[in-house]
Amino acid sequence: MTVLPSRFSALRRLLLAGLVTLAAGAAQAQSAAPVRILVGFPPGGGTDAIARTLAEKLKDELGVPVVVENRAGAGGQIAAQVLKSAAPDGRTLFLSHDHSISILPQVTKNPGFDPAVDFVPVAGFATFANALALSSGTPAKSLPEYVRFVQQQQGGKDSIGIPAPASIPEFLVGMLASKYKLDLQAAPYRGSAPMMADMLGNQIKAGVASIPDFIENHKAGKLRIVAVIGAKRQAILPDVPTFKELGLAGLEELPYYGLFAPAGTPPEVLDRLNQALAKVIAMPDVREHLASMGLTVAYQPQAQFANRVKGYTETWEKIIKASGFQAK
């Protein structure tokens, strides 16, 4: 009568040991699962390059693979929707600039996400300036020369490329058209990379995008940046005037770059991500590389970055309303 219980007891201990081993293996596999950084634009653009720079360093700080996943389309809207549906476990992040977070929800009736409800800021790491650039096939070498070129040789009309519709670059094109009494039409692309291809091929004479999108080709002499937004000139382009200097005010506040996670991500997970990003941004080689791309590196922890996003969104809400733009 005592043999069976002992056998069952031994079997039970064996099963329990197996379950513990399986649980430990599952936990280890989970801890080694990769982190993916969503990018809302195609490979080859400025945002993609920034994401890959950070991913390479974050993998060492987090101790797991960090992969960049391009979900291009609709100015980052697709990537944002993917983030919304992702598990809030810190394994899916969204590297975005201001357009997807602050602008899209204001210019799209049903974007499929609400940043204030569906996302939580992890941290900010840089600001940047949008710029007007001219293709090498355009004889103009400054904004005033471009205006004269359009007036005298284009019949007062031209198309200016932009990386996404209903974006700050589109509003900037509208402001230029209004100030100089020109018929300037924004030509939207699916990201800066295809726009750049057309500019380099002289298929389009001008484009508005971020300095990181333009800087390498500007340095190579393949296009010319002729004006930048901001209250002062950019350190990487000390000879390029601001729009304000050229008489176009209202474009002084700089856009941001940051990381976002799904709402509901545990505070301890956000803290770990925040600390890892802070260490990466503090690395001299990372700062130097991002600065060479035209970014002003300025790490902002979660609470500070959240306030920055809120203030920026409110600023552009006023500008968009004043423009008379109707969400579609």
Disulfide bonds with the S-S distance in Angstrom:
none
